[in-house]
Amino acid sequence: MAYENILFEKKDGIAYIAFNRPKVLNALNRKTVEELHQALLDARDDASVRVLILTGAGEKSFVAGADISELAVQTPVNGKEFSLYGQSVFHLLETMGKPSICAINGFALGGGCELALSCTIRIASKTAKLGQPEVKLGILPGYGGSQRLARLCGKGVAHELCLTGEMITAEDALRIGLVNHTYESAELLPAAEAMAKKIIANAPLAVKYAMEAIERGVEMPQEEGLFLEATLFALACATEDMREGTKAFLEKRAPQFKGK
């Protein structure tokens, strides 16, 4: 597929997705979300892709929200479809079984913040600004922000950001656990790549199972989550990679994982 609004590249086990509408600060319109959908399906189905890195083209913005010209014409009927489609694409990113790193290189507002929340790990430039400003437009988050923000940072934080509509700095985002690390702008993408390479060095199935244990388990009572963890641990014990990993450790050499 030829992409117009995103840059999509696969290299050394990493799928790079960069939102590329710099004149509108990489705002999300329907076409951009559709292109993201196709890129995610491509990355999901390509066995050579182990990790995704999402970022924004240019220096000012990751994704500065939805395209307001499209929002302005929403009715109750197509507004719900608009919301459900975006939610489905972000859900695909969250549940595709491959870790994603969001490198927030500027504004991550509205749909941009919601997209970041759908990624496995978030890091940000020190100049980044994040927020859910939808109430200033007479709406509320529609791509999962009210749900993922509360689960990640707590109801109090979600209420404050969603009800005031105010932006927060990267420093504040780090403090509340919205991002894991902050970097100088020039160091952001290299930091994301370094983290991706650390993940790629590990056993693919173990990474997948660990993600599943966290993502599914956090929604369960702890007793059920512990049972899920034990079940996935048993599956990992049945893999060739488990034999290779333990053997390599005892032989004091680097393991050669095959994802089997």
PyMOL commands that set and color helices and strands:
alter all, ss='L'
color gray80, all
select helices_A, chain A and resi 22-24+30-45+68-71+76-95+111-118+134-137+145-153+155-164+170-175+185-200+204-217+222-237+240-250
alter helices_A, ss='H'
color red, helices_A
select strands_A, chain A and resi 6-11+14-19+51-56+61-63+100-104+107-109+121-125+129-131+168-169+181-183
alter strands_A, ss='S'
color yellow, strands_A
deselect
rebuild
show_as cartoon
